Amino acid sequence: MEGLSKIEVTVNEVYSPKELSSSLICKVFLKDQVKSVQHPFNSPFIFDILNLTQDDILIVSLEDSSQELAFAEIRIGDILSDLRGSIMQWVKLISRKSPSNRFHQLYEESEQSYRIQVQISIRNSSGVQASTSNQQKSTTRLDLNTSPEGNQGCPRCMYLVRLAESQTYELLALEESKSTYSDIKQLLKDYYANEQPSYSRLLYSNAEELGIDLPMQMGQKGPQVSKQEAEHLREVILGLNEKLKGLQIMQDEVQQIRKQLHDSQVNRLILQESVRKATCELEEKCKQQSDKHSQSIEERAKAMQNLLDQQHLYNQKCLEQDELNSSLATLNASLKELKAEEFNYLTMKEHISRLETELKVSENKRDELRSEYRNSIQQFENQKKKQIENINRLNEEKAQLLKDIKNLQSQLFDQKNVNEELTKVNLDLESTIKELEGEIKVLEDETTEISEARNIAEKKENKCIFLQTEIHKTAKTFEEELADISRINQNLLKEKSDVVNTLNELENILENKTEEIQDLTHTNFNLMNKTINLELQLCSQHDQENIRQALEHQLNMNENIKSILLQELNQLTEYLEKQTSECLALSRTVESCKRMVDEKCIEKENMQKIVGDLRQTRPLYVTVKGDLIDEKFGSVLNERKDWYDLMIYRKNSGVYNIGSKEVGMSLNDNQLMVRLGKGIMTIEEFLNTYIPLEKNKKQFSTPVVMRQQIAIHEISQ
């Protein structure tokens, strides 16, 4: 039938000589498709087959714990002639271990066999199911000699067909020999029953040798036999004796050949069991290898996860490194700003010195500039007159010199720009002269401040140089450590890529080996088919030695293949063990690298703390210029470090708010005295007694922050 056919097979009932176990599995084979259902076989088997024919064979088998109990083969054409409809049948299953006595009879139906009630329905591509008019319940008995001839590609079917043919040939030969032997016995009995006793006694020995029961002679005389008939009968009897002896020899040879066939079949079964055991061992080894492979995959996944974690940590470290680099950049920027301020300070010095010299020169130049300004105005007027004259001339010569006019216009435009620039320069000179006069006054005031700021700047310069050297040293050490960490991480990434590549190669090798094992299993099945053909050819005496040699050669080949496979499997196991050891070594190196990274993180944190401490600059009390009391008080405070938590506020000259108290200060013999209420003490005594008390108060009260431009200290946390 062309097109798509849907075949549905349902198992309604199972008859078994034993109790059905829960691990019993029913498998159905049809063409290249296999379906299996576990006991109690509730779900049906559904096949979608293209181009279904009557010669297609449906195989039903029962398996218990991966061992085949029995099977049956059903030809589709024997069930349904038009390949449509449905039918229910009882199918008898045959075991491969069923006795097949070749000398007596075939395996007959017994109560100890498995039977299954199967319902088979076939639908065409249109989905319409043609119901059969008479659903006959018939039983299909499939014995060893009634195996179908279809499905030539199945090795099991070919073996059953050839085995059945050999059994039928042997049975026919036995029946022919029995019939000839019984005919000869009957002829001899009839002849000796009518023969004279004198002649029969002569041939009793030959008859007894043949095992013929001759009738007893009662001394009665029979009809006389002529000599010619007697000689003829004697020749016939001698020929029959020779034929019987030949038959006995043939029977002996047939028995020997049967024994040899039986032995060869036993050897074949033994070889089949050995091959099955070897395949089971190979499957177990393959399972072990697959388990090891899965374990290696899990370990690889764990290693990959660890590497990803390390990469994440490395990324975090990189982020922290970037933060440190940014902080270093900010520090470098601050240093550059300080250098710029220093450079500006130096330039200001030079500029002031130049201004002092230029102020003297500018007074002389101012008169000169005024005279030059007047001259420039006169020149400008003269040039303007000349330009007007030139314009008149150009208007007269316009028709003749168009090209020259364009060039002259561009020149005029440039001259206008120059004139405008000159006017702007004159205006700028006037404004600069006025600004210089104002700056001269400002510079006189700033010279006094610059002299005071020089001392402070020198101190700051010394501190900045010291901090810059320390930061430079720490930055160098930190950069070297980061370079070492980056090298270690690059080496780890390379090792990781190498491990991944080796694992991929191992996976490819294992896949190739599995394919080779599958090819070897197919070759084993082909070898089994060849051995079956060779066993069938053993019926002829001339090919016995060649068949034995071929079998021995095939056995040697199988043993060599097994040894090669075992060697390759051992090599793979050793290689996997090496890889596992290398993975363990890599994991240990990764752990050591983790420890190194943790140590570097701790060192980094310490460096960050050091850098943070270095960033914190010491606060200074900014004094009011010209106030001697405030300058003395500022010098005392800037020499101490315990006043940072206090808030100091200058209200007036000599009046301060220190913490929560208002204090008056005065100078007495160049010594700063503090007046608190009616008591007077030195500033050192006051600070030594009052600062601890004020700190204790501050712990139990919320701080008040005040902001002012001058004489305020604020702690930023």
C-alpha positions as CSV (number, residue, x, y, z in Angstrom):
1,M,0.0,0.0,0.0
2,E,1.5,3.3,-1.0
3,G,1.2,6.3,1.3
4,L,1.3,6.5,5.1
5,S,-0.3,3.7,7.1
6,K,-1.1,3.8,10.8
7,I,-0.8,0.5,12.6
8,E,-2.2,0.1,16.1
9,V,-1.3,-3.0,18.1
10,T,-2.9,-3.5,21.6
11,V,-2.1,-6.4,24.0
12,N,-5.4,-7.5,25.5
13,E,-4.4,-10.6,27.4
14,V,-1.2,-12.5,28.2
15,Y,-1.0,-16.2,29.1
16,S,2.2,-17.2,30.9
17,P,3.3,-20.5,32.6
18,K,4.8,-18.3,35.4
19,E,3.6,-15.4,37.4
20,L,4.0,-12.1,35.5
21,S,6.5,-9.8,37.1
22,S,6.3,-6.0,37.1
23,S,9.6,-5.7,35.2
24,L,8.1,-7.6,32.2
25,I,8.4,-5.6,28.9
26,C,6.7,-6.2,25.7
27,K,8.5,-5.0,22.5
28,V,7.1,-4.8,19.0
29,F,9.4,-4.4,16.0
30,L,8.1,-3.3,12.6
31,K,10.6,-2.3,9.9
32,D,12.9,0.2,11.5
33,Q,10.6,1.2,14.4
34,V,10.6,-0.3,17.9
35,K,8.0,0.3,20.6
36,S,8.1,-1.0,24.1
37,V,5.5,-1.0,27.0
38,Q,5.9,-2.3,30.5
39,H,3.5,-4.6,32.3
40,P,0.4,-4.4,32.5
41,F,0.6,-3.3,28.8
42,N,-2.1,-0.6,29.1
43,S,-1.0,1.7,26.3
44,P,-1.1,0.6,22.6
45,F,1.7,0.4,20.1
46,I,1.2,2.9,17.3
47,F,3.4,2.8,14.1
48,D,3.4,5.2,11.2
49,I,4.7,3.2,8.2
50,L,5.3,4.4,4.7
51,N,4.5,1.9,1.8
52,L,3.3,-1.0,3.9
53,T,3.4,-4.4,2.1
54,Q,2.0,-7.8,2.8
55,D,5.5,-9.2,3.2
56,D,6.3,-6.9,6.1
57,I,6.8,-8.8,9.4
58,L,5.7,-7.8,12.8
59,I,7.9,-9.2,15.6
60,V,6.5,-9.4,19.2
61,S,8.9,-10.3,22.0
62,L,8.7,-10.5,25.8
63,E,11.7,-9.4,27.9
64,D,12.4,-9.6,31.6
65,S,15.3,-7.7,33.1
66,S,16.9,-7.2,29.6
67,Q,16.7,-10.9,28.8
68,E,14.4,-12.2,26.0
69,L,11.9,-14.8,27.2
70,A,10.0,-15.6,24.0
71,F,9.2,-14.0,20.6
72,A,6.8,-14.4,17.7
73,E,6.9,-13.2,14.1
74,I,3.7,-12.3,12.2
75,R,3.4,-11.7,8.5
76,I,1.1,-8.8,7.7
77,G,-0.3,-10.6,4.6
78,D,-1.3,-13.7,6.7
79,I,-3.5,-11.5,9.0
80,L,-5.1,-9.0,6.6
81,S,-5.2,-9.6,2.9
82,D,-6.2,-6.0,1.8
83,L,-4.0,-4.2,4.5
84,R,-7.0,-2.5,6.0
85,G,-9.2,-3.2,9.0
86,S,-8.6,-4.8,12.4
87,I,-8.4,-8.3,13.7
88,M,-7.8,-10.0,17.1
89,Q,-5.6,-13.1,17.4
90,W,-3.9,-15.4,19.9
91,V,-0.2,-15.5,19.2
92,K,2.1,-18.2,20.5
93,L,5.6,-17.0,21.5
94,I,8.6,-19.3,21.1
95,S,11.7,-19.2,23.2
96,R,15.1,-19.3,21.6
97,K,16.1,-22.0,24.2
98,S,13.3,-24.3,23.2
99,P,14.4,-28.0,22.5
100,S,14.7,-28.9,18.8
101,N,15.3,-32.6,18.5
102,R,16.3,-33.2,15.0
103,F,16.2,-37.0,15.2
104,H,12.6,-37.4,16.4
105,Q,10.3,-34.5,15.9
106,L,10.0,-30.7,15.9
107,Y,9.1,-28.7,18.9
108,E,5.4,-29.0,19.4
109,E,2.8,-26.8,21.1
110,S,2.7,-27.3,24.8
111,E,1.1,-25.7,27.8
112,Q,4.5,-24.3,29.0
113,S,4.7,-21.6,26.2
114,Y,3.7,-17.9,26.3
115,R,0.6,-16.7,24.5
116,I,-0.6,-13.2,23.8
117,Q,-4.0,-12.0,22.6
118,V,-3.2,-9.2,20.2
119,Q,-5.6,-6.8,18.4
120,I,-4.1,-5.3,15.2
121,S,-5.8,-2.5,13.3
122,I,-4.5,-0.9,10.1
123,R,-5.6,2.5,8.7
124,N,-4.7,4.0,5.4
125,S,-3.5,7.6,5.0
126,S,-7.1,9.0,4.8
127,G,-7.7,7.8,8.3
128,V,-10.8,5.7,7.4
129,Q,-10.8,2.3,9.1
130,A,-12.4,-0.5,7.1
131,S,-14.0,-2.9,9.5
132,T,-13.9,-6.6,8.5
133,S,-17.2,-8.4,8.2
134,N,-16.2,-11.6,10.0
135,Q,-13.6,-11.1,12.8
136,Q,-12.3,-14.7,13.1
137,K,-10.4,-15.6,16.2
138,S,-7.6,-17.7,14.9
139,T,-4.4,-18.8,16.5
140,T,-1.1,-18.2,14.8
141,R,1.4,-20.9,15.7
142,L,4.9,-20.0,14.8
143,D,7.4,-22.9,15.2
144,L,11.0,-23.1,14.2
145,N,10.2,-24.7,10.8
146,T,7.4,-22.2,9.9
147,S,9.4,-19.0,10.2
148,P,8.5,-16.5,7.5
149,E,10.7,-15.8,4.5
150,G,10.2,-12.1,4.6
151,N,12.3,-9.4,6.0
152,Q,15.6,-10.5,4.4
153,G,17.5,-7.9,6.2
154,C,16.9,-9.3,9.7
155,P,19.6,-11.8,10.7
156,R,17.4,-13.5,13.2
157,C,14.8,-14.3,10.5
158,M,17.4,-15.6,8.1
159,Y,18.8,-17.9,10.7
160,L,15.4,-19.3,11.5
161,V,14.6,-19.8,7.8
162,R,17.8,-21.7,7.1
163,L,17.5,-23.8,10.3
164,A,14.0,-24.8,9.3
165,E,15.0,-25.7,5.8
166,S,17.9,-27.9,7.1
167,Q,15.5,-29.6,9.5
168,T,13.0,-30.3,6.8
169,Y,15.7,-31.8,4.5
170,E,16.9,-34.1,7.3
171,L,13.3,-35.2,8.1
172,L,12.7,-36.1,4.5
173,A,15.9,-38.0,4.2
174,L,15.0,-40.0,7.4
175,E,11.5,-40.7,6.2
176,E,12.9,-42.0,2.8
177,S,15.4,-44.2,4.5
178,K,12.7,-45.6,6.9
179,S,10.4,-46.3,4.0
180,T,13.1,-48.1,2.0
181,Y,14.1,-50.1,5.0
182,S,10.5,-51.1,5.8
183,D,9.9,-52.1,2.1
184,I,13.0,-54.3,2.1
185,K,11.9,-56.0,5.4
186,Q,8.4,-56.7,4.0
187,L,9.9,-58.2,0.8
188,L,12.2,-60.5,2.7
189,K,9.4,-61.5,5.1
190,D,7.1,-62.4,2.1
191,Y,9.8,-64.3,0.3
192,Y,10.9,-66.4,3.3
193,A,7.3,-67.2,4.2
194,N,7.0,-69.0,0.8
195,E,10.5,-70.5,0.6
196,Q,11.6,-74.1,1.4
197,P,13.2,-74.7,4.8
198,S,16.4,-76.1,3.3
199,Y,17.1,-73.0,1.4
200,S,15.9,-70.7,4.0
201,R,18.3,-72.2,6.5
202,L,21.2,-71.3,4.3
203,L,20.1,-67.6,4.4
204,Y,19.1,-67.5,8.1
205,S,22.5,-66.0,8.9
206,N,22.0,-63.1,6.4
207,A,18.5,-62.5,7.6
208,E,19.5,-62.5,11.2
209,E,22.3,-60.1,10.5
210,L,19.7,-57.8,9.0
211,G,17.4,-58.1,12.1
212,I,14.5,-59.7,10.2
213,D,12.0,-61.9,12.1
214,L,11.5,-64.9,9.8
215,P,8.5,-67.2,10.2
216,M,9.1,-70.6,11.7
217,Q,9.1,-73.6,9.3
218,M,6.9,-76.6,10.5
219,G,8.7,-79.3,8.4
220,Q,6.2,-79.0,5.6
221,K,7.6,-79.1,2.1
222,G,6.8,-76.3,-0.2
223,P,6.9,-76.1,-3.9
224,Q,10.3,-76.8,-5.4
225,V,12.3,-73.9,-6.7
226,S,14.5,-74.1,-9.8
227,K,18.2,-73.5,-9.6
228,Q,17.9,-70.4,-11.8
229,E,15.3,-68.9,-9.5
230,A,17.4,-69.8,-6.5
231,E,20.5,-68.2,-8.0
232,H,18.5,-65.2,-9.0
233,L,17.0,-64.8,-5.6
234,R,20.4,-65.3,-4.0
235,E,21.9,-62.5,-6.2
236,V,19.0,-60.3,-5.3
237,I,19.4,-61.1,-1.6
238,L,23.2,-60.4,-1.8
239,G,22.6,-57.1,-3.6
240,L,20.0,-56.2,-0.9
241,N,22.5,-57.1,1.8
242,E,25.1,-54.9,0.2
243,K,22.5,-52.1,-0.1
244,L,21.6,-52.6,3.6
245,K,25.2,-52.4,4.6
246,G,25.6,-49.2,2.5
247,L,22.6,-47.8,4.2
248,Q,24.0,-48.7,7.6
249,I,27.3,-47.0,6.7
250,M,25.3,-44.0,5.5
251,Q,23.3,-44.0,8.7
252,D,26.5,-44.1,10.7
253,E,27.9,-41.2,8.7
254,V,24.7,-39.3,9.1
255,Q,24.8,-39.9,12.8
256,Q,28.4,-38.7,12.9
257,I,27.5,-35.6,10.9
258,R,24.6,-35.0,13.2
259,K,26.8,-35.3,16.2
260,Q,29.3,-32.9,14.6
261,L,26.4,-30.5,13.7
262,H,25.2,-30.8,17.3
263,D,28.6,-30.1,18.7
264,S,29.1,-27.2,16.3
265,Q,25.7,-25.9,17.4
266,V,26.7,-26.3,21.0
267,N,30.0,-24.5,20.3
268,R,28.1,-21.8,18.5
269,L,25.8,-21.3,21.5
270,I,28.8,-21.3,23.7
271,L,30.5,-18.7,21.4
272,Q,27.3,-16.8,21.3
273,E,27.1,-16.7,25.1
274,S,30.8,-15.8,25.3
275,V,30.1,-13.0,22.8
276,R,27.1,-11.9,24.7
277,K,29.1,-11.9,28.0
278,A,31.9,-10.0,26.2
279,T,29.3,-7.5,24.9
280,C,27.8,-7.2,28.4
281,E,31.3,-6.6,29.8
282,L,31.9,-4.1,27.1
283,E,28.6,-2.4,27.8
284,E,29.4,-2.4,31.6
285,K,32.8,-0.9,30.8
286,C,31.2,1.6,28.5
287,K,28.7,2.5,31.2
288,Q,31.6,2.9,33.6
289,Q,33.5,5.0,31.1
290,S,30.3,7.0,30.5
291,D,29.9,7.4,34.3
292,K,33.5,8.5,34.5
293,H,33.0,10.8,31.6
294,S,29.9,12.2,33.3
295,Q,31.9,12.6,36.5
296,S,34.7,14.3,34.5
297,I,32.1,16.5,32.9
298,E,30.7,17.4,36.4
299,E,34.2,18.1,37.6
300,R,34.9,20.2,34.6
301,A,31.6,22.1,35.2
302,K,32.7,22.6,38.8
303,A,36.1,23.7,37.6
304,M,34.5,26.0,35.1
305,Q,32.3,27.4,37.9
306,N,35.4,27.9,40.1
307,L,37.1,29.6,37.2
308,L,34.0,31.8,36.6
309,D,34.0,32.7,40.4
310,Q,37.7,33.5,40.1
311,Q,37.0,35.5,37.0
312,H,34.3,37.3,38.9
313,L,36.7,37.9,41.8
314,Y,39.3,39.0,39.3
315,N,36.8,41.5,37.8
316,Q,36.0,42.8,41.3
317,K,39.7,43.2,41.9
318,C,40.0,45.0,38.6
319,L,37.2,47.3,39.6
320,E,39.0,47.9,42.9
321,Q,42.2,48.4,41.0
322,D,40.4,50.9,38.8
323,E,39.1,52.7,41.8
324,L,42.6,52.8,43.3
325,N,43.9,54.1,39.9
326,S,41.2,56.7,39.9
327,S,42.1,57.7,43.5
328,L,45.8,57.8,42.4
329,A,44.7,59.9,39.5
330,T,42.9,62.3,41.8
331,L,46.0,62.4,44.0
332,N,48.1,63.1,41.0
333,A,45.7,65.7,39.9
334,S,45.8,67.3,43.4
335,L,49.6,67.2,43.2
336,K,49.5,68.8,39.8
337,E,47.2,71.4,41.2
338,L,49.7,72.0,44.0
339,K,52.5,72.2,41.5
340,A,50.4,74.6,39.4
341,E,49.8,76.7,42.5
342,E,53.5,76.7,43.2
343,F,54.2,77.6,39.7
344,N,51.6,80.3,39.9
345,Y,53.2,81.5,43.1
346,L,56.6,81.7,41.4
347,T,55.1,83.4,38.4
348,M,53.4,85.8,40.7
349,K,56.7,86.6,42.3
350,E,58.3,87.1,38.9
351,H,55.3,89.1,37.8
352,I,55.4,91.3,40.8
353,S,59.1,91.9,40.3
354,R,58.4,92.7,36.7
355,L,55.6,95.0,37.6
356,E,57.8,96.9,40.0
357,T,60.2,97.5,37.2
358,E,57.5,98.0,34.6
359,L,55.7,100.5,36.8
360,K,58.7,102.7,36.7
361,V,59.1,102.2,33.0
362,S,55.3,102.6,32.4
363,E,55.3,106.1,33.7
364,N,57.9,107.1,31.1
365,K,56.1,105.1,28.4
366,R,52.7,106.6,29.2
367,D,53.8,110.0,27.9
368,E,55.4,108.4,24.9
369,L,52.2,106.4,24.2
370,R,50.1,109.6,24.4
371,S,52.3,111.3,21.9
372,E,52.3,108.2,19.7
373,Y,48.5,108.1,20.0
374,R,48.2,111.6,18.7
375,N,50.6,110.8,15.9
376,S,48.6,107.7,15.0
377,I,45.4,109.7,14.9
378,Q,47.0,112.2,12.4
379,Q,48.4,109.3,10.4
380,F,45.0,107.7,10.4
381,E,43.4,110.9,9.1
382,N,46.0,111.2,6.4
383,Q,45.5,107.6,5.4
384,K,41.8,108.2,5.3
385,K,42.2,111.0,2.9
386,K,44.5,108.9,0.7
387,Q,41.9,106.1,0.7
388,I,39.2,108.5,-0.5
389,E,41.4,109.7,-3.3
390,N,42.2,106.1,-4.2
391,I,38.5,105.3,-4.2
392,N,37.8,108.1,-6.6
393,R,40.5,106.9,-8.9
394,L,39.2,103.4,-8.7
395,N,35.7,104.5,-9.6
396,E,37.1,106.2,-12.8
397,E,39.1,103.1,-13.8
398,K,36.4,100.6,-12.9
399,A,35.4,99.7,-16.5
400,Q,38.9,98.9,-17.6
401,L,40.3,97.1,-14.5
402,L,37.6,94.9,-13.0
403,K,40.0,92.3,-11.8
404,D,42.3,94.8,-10.1
405,I,39.2,96.3,-8.4
406,K,38.4,93.0,-6.7
407,N,41.9,92.7,-5.3
408,L,41.9,96.3,-4.2
409,Q,38.6,95.8,-2.5
410,S,40.0,92.8,-0.6
411,Q,43.0,95.0,0.4
412,L,40.7,97.7,1.5
413,F,38.8,95.3,3.6
414,D,42.0,94.1,5.3
415,Q,43.1,97.7,5.9
416,K,39.7,98.4,7.5
417,N,40.2,95.4,9.8
418,V,43.7,96.7,10.7
419,N,42.3,100.1,11.4
420,E,39.6,98.7,13.6
421,E,42.2,96.5,15.4
422,L,44.3,99.6,15.9
423,T,41.4,101.4,17.4
424,K,40.6,98.5,19.7
425,V,44.3,98.3,20.7
426,N,44.2,102.0,21.6
427,L,41.1,101.4,23.7
428,D,42.7,98.4,25.3
429,L,45.9,100.4,26.1
430,E,43.8,103.0,27.8
431,S,42.0,100.4,29.9
432,T,45.3,98.6,30.7
433,I,46.8,101.8,31.9
434,K,43.9,102.3,34.2
435,E,44.1,98.7,35.4
436,L,47.8,99.0,36.0
437,E,47.2,102.1,38.1
438,G,44.7,100.1,40.2
439,E,46.9,97.0,40.4
440,I,49.8,99.1,41.6
441,K,47.8,100.0,44.6
442,V,46.6,96.5,45.1
443,L,50.1,95.1,44.8
444,E,51.3,97.3,47.5
445,D,48.7,95.8,49.8
446,E,49.5,92.2,48.7
447,T,53.2,92.5,49.1
448,T,52.7,92.4,52.9
449,E,50.4,89.3,52.6
450,I,52.8,87.6,50.3
451,S,55.6,87.8,52.8
452,E,53.5,86.1,55.3
453,A,52.2,83.5,52.9
454,R,55.8,82.5,51.9
455,N,56.5,80.9,55.2
456,I,53.2,78.9,55.1
457,A,53.9,77.9,51.5
458,E,57.4,76.7,52.3
459,K,56.0,74.4,55.0
460,K,53.3,73.1,52.7
461,E,55.9,72.5,50.0
462,N,58.0,70.4,52.3
463,K,54.9,68.3,53.4
464,C,53.8,67.9,49.8
465,I,57.3,66.7,48.8
466,F,57.3,64.2,51.6
467,L,53.8,62.9,50.8
468,Q,54.6,62.8,47.1
469,T,57.7,60.6,47.7
470,E,55.7,58.2,49.9
471,I,52.8,58.0,47.4
472,H,55.2,57.4,44.5
473,K,56.8,54.5,46.4
474,T,53.5,52.9,47.3
475,A,52.2,53.4,43.8
476,K,55.3,51.6,42.4
477,T,55.0,48.7,44.7
478,F,51.3,48.4,44.1
479,E,51.8,48.6,40.3
480,E,54.3,45.8,40.5
481,E,52.0,43.6,42.5
482,L,49.1,44.3,40.1
483,A,51.4,43.3,37.2
484,D,52.3,40.0,38.9
485,I,48.6,39.3,39.6
486,S,47.7,40.0,35.9
487,R,50.5,37.6,34.8
488,I,49.2,34.9,37.1
489,N,45.6,35.4,35.9
490,Q,46.8,35.2,32.2
491,N,48.6,32.0,33.0
492,L,45.5,30.6,34.6
493,L,43.3,31.6,31.6
494,K,45.8,29.8,29.3
495,E,45.8,26.7,31.4
496,K,42.0,26.9,31.5
497,S,41.8,27.1,27.7
498,D,44.2,24.1,27.4
499,V,42.1,22.0,29.9
500,V,38.9,22.8,28.0
501,N,40.6,21.9,24.7
502,T,41.9,18.6,26.1
503,L,38.4,17.8,27.5
504,N,36.8,18.4,24.1
505,E,39.4,16.2,22.5
506,L,38.6,13.5,25.0
507,E,34.9,13.8,24.3
508,N,35.6,13.5,20.6
509,I,37.7,10.4,21.2
510,L,35.0,8.8,23.4
511,E,32.4,9.5,20.7
512,N,34.7,7.9,18.1
513,K,35.2,4.9,20.4
514,T,31.5,4.5,20.9
515,E,31.0,4.6,17.2
516,E,33.7,2.0,16.8
517,I,32.0,-0.2,19.4
518,Q,28.7,0.1,17.6
519,D,30.5,-0.9,14.4
520,L,32.0,-3.8,16.2
521,T,28.6,-4.9,17.4
522,H,27.4,-4.8,13.9
523,T,30.4,-6.8,12.7
524,N,29.7,-9.3,15.5
525,F,26.1,-9.7,14.2
526,N,27.5,-10.1,10.7
527,L,30.0,-12.6,12.0
528,M,27.1,-14.5,13.7
529,N,25.3,-14.6,10.3
530,K,28.5,-15.9,8.7
531,T,28.9,-18.6,11.3
532,I,25.2,-19.6,10.7
533,N,25.9,-19.9,7.0
534,L,29.0,-21.9,7.8
535,E,27.1,-24.3,10.1
536,L,24.5,-24.9,7.3
537,Q,27.3,-25.6,4.9
538,L,28.7,-28.3,7.3
539,C,26.2,-30.7,5.8
540,S,28.6,-31.3,2.9
541,Q,31.7,-33.3,4.0
542,H,34.1,-31.7,1.6
543,D,33.9,-28.2,3.2
544,Q,34.3,-29.2,6.9
545,E,38.0,-28.4,7.2
546,N,37.7,-25.0,5.5
547,I,34.7,-24.1,7.7
548,R,36.7,-25.0,10.8
549,Q,39.6,-22.9,9.7
550,A,37.4,-20.0,8.9
551,L,35.7,-20.3,12.4
552,E,39.1,-20.4,14.1
553,H,40.3,-17.4,12.1
554,Q,37.1,-15.5,13.0
555,L,37.5,-16.4,16.7
556,N,41.1,-15.2,16.6
557,M,39.9,-12.0,14.9
558,N,37.3,-11.5,17.6
559,E,39.8,-12.1,20.3
560,N,42.2,-9.7,18.7
561,I,39.4,-7.1,18.3
562,K,38.5,-7.7,22.0
563,S,42.1,-7.3,23.1
564,I,42.5,-4.2,20.9
565,L,39.3,-2.7,22.4
566,L,40.4,-3.6,25.9
567,Q,43.8,-1.9,25.3
568,E,42.2,1.2,23.9
569,L,39.8,1.3,26.9
570,N,42.7,0.9,29.3
571,Q,44.5,3.7,27.5
572,L,41.4,5.9,27.7
573,T,41.1,5.1,31.4
574,E,44.7,6.0,32.0
575,Y,44.4,9.1,29.9
576,L,41.3,10.1,31.9
577,E,43.1,9.4,35.2
578,K,45.9,11.7,34.0
579,Q,43.5,14.4,33.1
580,T,41.8,14.1,36.5
581,S,45.2,14.4,38.2
582,E,46.0,17.4,36.0
583,C,42.6,18.9,36.9
584,L,43.3,18.3,40.6
585,A,46.7,19.9,40.2
586,L,45.1,22.9,38.4
587,S,42.5,23.2,41.1
588,R,45.3,23.2,43.7
589,T,47.1,25.9,41.8
590,V,43.8,27.8,41.5
591,E,43.4,27.5,45.3
592,S,46.9,28.8,45.8
593,C,46.2,31.6,43.4
594,K,43.1,32.4,45.4
595,R,45.1,32.6,48.6
596,M,47.6,34.8,46.8
597,V,44.8,37.0,45.6
598,D,43.3,37.1,49.2
599,E,46.7,38.2,50.5
600,K,47.0,40.8,47.9
601,C,43.5,42.0,48.7
602,I,44.5,42.4,52.4
603,E,47.6,44.2,51.3
604,K,45.5,46.4,49.0
605,E,43.1,47.2,51.9
606,N,46.1,48.1,54.1
607,M,47.4,50.3,51.3
608,Q,44.0,51.9,50.9
609,K,44.0,52.7,54.6
610,I,47.5,54.1,54.3
611,V,46.4,56.2,51.3
612,G,43.3,57.3,53.2
613,D,45.4,58.3,56.1
614,L,47.7,60.2,53.8
615,R,44.7,61.9,52.2
616,Q,43.6,63.3,55.5
617,T,45.3,66.6,55.8
618,R,46.0,68.3,59.2
619,P,43.5,71.1,59.8
620,L,45.0,74.5,60.5
621,Y,43.6,77.5,62.4
622,V,43.5,80.5,60.0
623,T,44.4,83.7,61.8
624,V,43.2,87.2,61.1
625,K,45.9,89.4,59.7
626,G,47.0,92.2,61.9
627,D,45.5,90.8,65.1
628,L,48.5,89.9,67.3
629,I,46.3,88.0,69.9
630,D,44.7,85.9,67.1
631,E,48.1,85.2,65.5
632,K,49.6,84.0,68.9
633,F,46.5,81.9,69.6
634,G,46.7,80.3,66.0
635,S,50.4,79.5,66.5
636,V,49.6,77.7,69.8
637,L,46.6,75.8,68.3
638,N,48.5,74.7,65.2
639,E,51.2,73.1,67.3
640,R,48.7,70.9,69.1
641,K,46.6,68.0,67.8
642,D,43.9,67.5,70.5
643,W,41.8,70.5,69.7
644,Y,40.4,69.0,66.4
645,D,37.1,68.0,67.9
646,L,36.5,71.5,69.4
647,M,34.7,74.3,67.6
648,I,36.5,77.6,67.9
649,Y,34.8,80.9,66.9
650,R,36.3,84.4,67.1
651,K,33.7,87.0,68.0
652,N,35.8,90.1,68.4
653,S,39.5,90.8,68.9
654,G,40.4,89.0,72.2
655,V,37.0,87.4,72.6
656,Y,36.5,83.7,71.5
657,N,33.9,81.0,71.8
658,I,35.9,77.8,72.6
659,G,33.5,74.9,72.7
660,S,30.5,76.0,74.8
661,K,32.2,78.8,76.7
662,E,33.1,82.4,76.0
663,V,36.7,83.3,76.8
664,G,38.7,86.5,76.8
665,M,42.3,86.7,75.8
666,S,45.1,89.2,76.2
667,L,48.9,89.5,75.8
668,N,51.1,90.0,78.8
669,D,54.8,90.2,78.2
670,N,54.4,88.3,74.8
671,Q,52.5,85.5,76.7
672,L,48.9,84.8,75.9
673,M,46.6,84.8,79.0
674,V,43.1,83.5,79.2
675,R,40.4,85.2,81.3
676,L,37.5,82.8,82.3
677,G,35.1,84.5,84.6
678,K,37.3,86.0,87.4
679,G,40.2,83.6,86.9
680,I,43.2,84.1,84.7
681,M,45.6,81.4,83.4
682,T,47.9,80.8,80.5
683,I,46.6,79.4,77.2
684,E,48.5,76.1,77.7
685,E,46.9,75.4,81.1
686,F,43.5,76.3,79.8
687,L,43.7,74.0,76.9
688,N,45.1,71.1,78.9
689,T,42.2,71.3,81.4
690,Y,39.4,72.3,79.2
691,I,39.8,70.1,76.1
692,P,39.2,66.7,77.9
693,L,36.1,68.2,79.7
694,E,34.7,69.4,76.4
695,K,35.3,66.0,74.7
696,N,33.4,64.3,77.4
697,K,30.5,66.7,77.0
698,K,30.5,66.2,73.3
699,Q,30.0,62.4,73.7
700,F,26.6,63.1,75.4
701,S,25.4,65.9,73.2
702,T,24.8,66.5,69.5
703,P,27.4,68.6,67.8
704,V,26.5,72.1,66.5
705,V,28.2,73.1,63.3
706,M,28.7,76.7,62.6
707,R,30.0,78.1,59.3
708,Q,32.1,81.3,58.8
709,Q,34.9,82.3,56.5
710,I,37.4,83.3,59.1
711,A,38.4,81.7,62.4
712,I,36.2,78.5,62.1
713,H,37.4,75.0,62.4
714,E,35.0,72.3,61.3
715,I,35.7,68.5,61.4
716,S,34.5,66.6,58.4
717,Q,33.9,63.0,59.0
